[in-house]
C-alpha cells in the first residue's frame, strides 16, 4: 500500500509547527524563573556555550543527529 504525501501541505504544517515551537521556546526562556535557574548553573561544566561546538550550525547538526538516533532506537516512547 503506497502512501501519497502532499508535500506542499507537509511543508506548510512544518513551518506552522516551527513558528509555534519558536514562540513557546522563547516564552519559556524569557520566564524569570527559568532565567534564574539558567544563571545559577551557567558556570557548570555541563553548560557549554555554542562556541564549544564551533558555531550554531554544528550544534544544530549534533542535536538533529542525536534526536534521529533517539527516535530510531525508540528511546522516546
C-alpha positions as CSV (number, residue, x, y, z in Angstrom):
1,X,0.0,0.0,0.0
2,X,1.5,3.3,-1.1
3,X,1.1,6.4,0.9
4,X,0.6,9.6,-1.1
5,X,2.3,12.6,0.6
6,X,1.1,16.1,-0.1
7,X,4.4,17.9,0.0
8,X,3.0,21.4,0.0
9,X,0.7,20.7,2.9
10,X,3.6,18.9,4.8
11,X,5.9,21.9,4.3
12,X,3.2,24.4,5.3
13,X,2.4,22.5,8.5
14,X,6.2,22.1,9.2
15,X,6.5,25.9,9.1
16,X,3.5,26.4,11.3
17,X,4.8,24.0,13.9
18,X,8.2,25.6,13.8
19,X,6.8,29.1,14.4
20,X,4.6,27.8,17.3
21,X,7.6,26.0,18.8
22,X,9.8,29.1,18.4
23,X,7.2,31.3,20.2
24,X,6.8,28.8,23.1
25,X,10.5,28.3,23.4
26,X,11.2,32.0,23.6
27,X,8.4,32.5,26.1
28,X,9.9,29.7,28.2
29,X,13.4,31.2,28.2
30,X,12.1,34.7,28.9
31,X,10.4,33.4,32.0
32,X,12.2,34.9,35.1
33,X,12.2,31.5,37.0
34,X,13.8,29.7,34.1
35,X,16.3,32.6,33.6
36,X,17.2,32.4,37.3
37,X,17.8,28.6,37.0
38,X,19.9,29.1,33.9
39,X,22.0,31.8,35.5
40,X,22.5,29.6,38.6
41,X,24.1,26.8,36.6
42,X,25.8,28.9,33.9
43,X,29.3,28.1,35.3
44,X,28.7,24.4,35.5
45,X,31.0,22.3,33.2
46,X,28.0,20.7,31.5
47,X,26.7,24.1,30.4
48,X,28.8,24.6,27.3
49,X,28.4,27.7,25.0
50,X,27.6,27.2,21.4
51,X,31.2,28.3,20.5
52,X,32.4,25.0,22.0
53,X,30.8,23.2,19.1
54,X,32.4,25.7,16.6
55,X,29.1,27.5,15.8
56,X,25.4,27.2,15.7
57,X,25.3,25.1,12.6
58,X,27.4,22.3,14.2
59,X,25.3,22.5,17.3
60,X,22.1,22.1,15.3
61,X,23.6,19.3,13.3
62,X,24.6,17.4,16.5
63,X,21.2,17.9,18.2
64,X,19.4,16.7,15.0
65,X,21.6,13.6,14.7
66,X,21.2,12.7,18.3
67,X,17.4,13.3,18.0
68,X,17.3,11.0,15.0
69,X,19.3,8.4,16.9
70,X,16.9,8.5,19.8
71,X,13.9,8.2,17.5
72,X,15.4,5.3,15.7
73,X,16.3,3.4,18.8
74,X,12.8,4.1,20.2
75,X,14.0,5.7,23.4
76,X,11.4,8.4,23.1
77,X,8.5,6.1,23.7
